Amino acid sequence: MSKSVDGFVQSLADLSFDRVFNPYAEACIDYDEPDAAAIRRRNLTLVLNAAIKIGVDSIWVARDLGYRGGRRTGLALTDEMHLIAHASLYGTLPLSRATRGPAVGERTATIIWQVLTDLNRPIFLWNVFPLHPHNDGDPMSNRCHTRAERQACRPLLMWLLKTLNPRSVVAIGRDAQVALADLDIDAHKIRHPSYGGQAEFIAGVYGLYGLEPRCVPETGKLLLD
């Protein structure tokens, strides 16, 4: 794989698996613009170049791309409602939507970006499996990637870690931590914010960065200024 950002993104686009949508190479006939794959490649290229230029504090790694988030935007843990927030994380990047119709939100992305906006640190977002795995016959569903799929993508993750050289790697959820351990990558585990884990996620993130979370513990809702 080329050691350039363009080479990295092209290697990502070249990946192909059964029951997997590659948003950097494919376009969904129901929701995507005709040039959606190119838009998502451009989004990722812009973010990667900015992260390399500015430097990152940490890499947060979740499990897979979701069908309401990264499948549509090309950016991990980022739905269309938070493209502007992602653009602002590294300055003002010209990130674009790749889909038609109303913007779609994702609950996990909403919580992630509440915390990221409040932290105001350069954090790069990724997934152990950087594509969207789905159930057979149901492309708008999420499934856990397989070990073979994970191992096939290991060189991409190792390139990111070497290139970005983060101070820490944070696993978002137990599944991500176990998957990273399988790839021989140590990571701090933070509770995934879904399925009632919002308050624990927020407390875990703030504890990791030595900050006091400004939230209501019972609900996990941030008290933003």
Residue pairs with C-beta under 8 A, 6 or more apart in sequence:
1 7
1 8
1 11
1 155
1 156
1 159
2 8
2 10
2 11
3 159
3 163
5 45
5 48
5 49
5 52
6 45
8 48
8 156
8 159
8 160
8 163
9 24
9 41
9 44
9 45
9 48
11 155
11 156
12 22
12 24
12 44
12 130
12 156
13 22
13 24
13 25
13 37
13 41
14 25
15 22
15 25
15 131
15 152
15 153
16 22
16 25
17 131
17 133
17 149
17 152
19 133
19 134
19 135
19 136
19 143
20 131
20 132
20 133
20 134
20 145
20 149
21 28
21 67
21 71
21 131
21 132
21 134
21 139
22 131
22 132
23 36
23 37
23 40
23 65
23 70
23 71
23 72
23 74
23 98
23 131
23 132
24 37
24 40
24 41
24 44
24 74
25 37
26 37
27 33
27 34
27 35
27 36
27 37
28 36
28 71
28 99
28 139
31 72
31 99
31 100
31 101
32 72
32 98
32 99
32 100
33 39
33 97
33 98
33 99
33 100
35 98
36 98
36 99
37 98
39 74
39 96
39 97
39 98
40 73
40 74
40 75
40 98
41 74
42 96
43 73
43 74
43 75
43 83
43 95
43 96
43 98
44 74
44 75
46 93
46 94
46 95
47 75
47 86
47 90
47 93
47 95
47 124
50 90
50 91
50 93
51 90
51 122
51 124
51 164
52 163
52 164
54 90
54 91
54 122
55 122
55 164
56 122
56 123
56 124
56 164
56 166
57 121
57 122
57 123
57 166
57 167
57 168
58 121
58 123
58 124
58 166
58 167
58 168
58 169
58 170
59 123
59 124
59 125
59 126
59 160
59 161
59 164
59 166
59 168
59 169
59 170
60 77
60 112
60 123
60 124
60 125
60 126
60 170
60 172
61 126
61 127
61 128
61 157
61 169
61 170
61 171
61 172
61 176
61 180
61 187
62 76
62 77
62 108
62 125
62 126
62 127
62 128
62 172
62 173
62 176
62 192
63 127
63 128
63 129
63 144
63 145
63 172
63 173
63 175
63 176
63 179
64 127
64 128
64 129
64 131
64 132
64 133
64 142
64 143
64 144
64 145
65 71
65 76
65 127
65 129
65 130
65 131
65 132
66 106
66 108
66 132
66 142
67 132
67 134
67 139
67 140
67 141
67 142
68 79
68 104
68 105
68 106
68 109
69 76
69 77
69 78
69 79
69 106
69 108
69 109
70 76
70 77
70 78
70 127
70 132
71 132
72 79
72 80
72 97
72 98
72 99
72 104
73 79
73 80
73 83
73 86
73 95
73 97
73 98
74 98
75 83
75 86
75 95
75 125
76 125
76 126
76 127
76 130
77 108
77 109
77 112
77 125
77 127
77 172
78 86
78 109
78 112
78 113
78 125
79 103
79 104
79 105
79 106
79 109
79 110
80 97
80 99
80 103
80 104
80 105
81 103
81 104
81 105
81 106
81 109
81 110
82 109
82 110
82 113
83 95
83 96
83 97
84 95
85 113
85 116
85 117
86 93
86 95
86 113
87 93
87 94
87 95
89 116
89 122
89 123
90 122
97 103
107 193
107 194
108 192
108 193
108 194
111 193
111 198
111 201
111 202
111 220
112 125
112 172
112 193
114 222
114 224
115 201
115 202
115 205
115 222
116 123
117 224
118 214
118 222
118 224
119 205
119 209
119 211
121 209
124 160
124 164
124 166
126 157
126 160
127 176
128 145
128 150
128 153
128 157
128 176
128 179
128 180
128 183
129 145
129 149
129 150
129 153
129 179
130 153
130 156
130 157
131 145
131 153
132 142
133 142
133 143
133 144
133 145
133 146
133 149
134 140
134 141
134 142
134 143
135 141
135 143
144 175
145 179
147 182
150 179
150 182
150 183
151 182
151 183
154 183
157 183
157 185
161 169
161 185
168 187
168 188
168 208
169 180
169 185
169 186
169 187
169 188
170 187
170 188
170 189
170 190
170 205
170 208
171 177
171 180
171 187
171 188
171 189
171 190
172 190
172 192
172 193
172 201
173 189
173 190
173 191
173 192
174 189
174 192
175 192
176 187
176 189
176 192
177 187
177 189
180 186
180 187
181 187
188 208
190 201
190 204
190 205
190 208
191 197
191 200
191 201
191 204
192 201
193 201
193 202
193 220
198 219
198 220
199 215
199 217
199 218
199 219
199 220
200 220
201 220
202 213
202 215
202 220
202 222
203 213
203 217
205 213
206 212
206 213
213 222
214 222
214 223
214 224
215 221
215 222
215 223
216 223
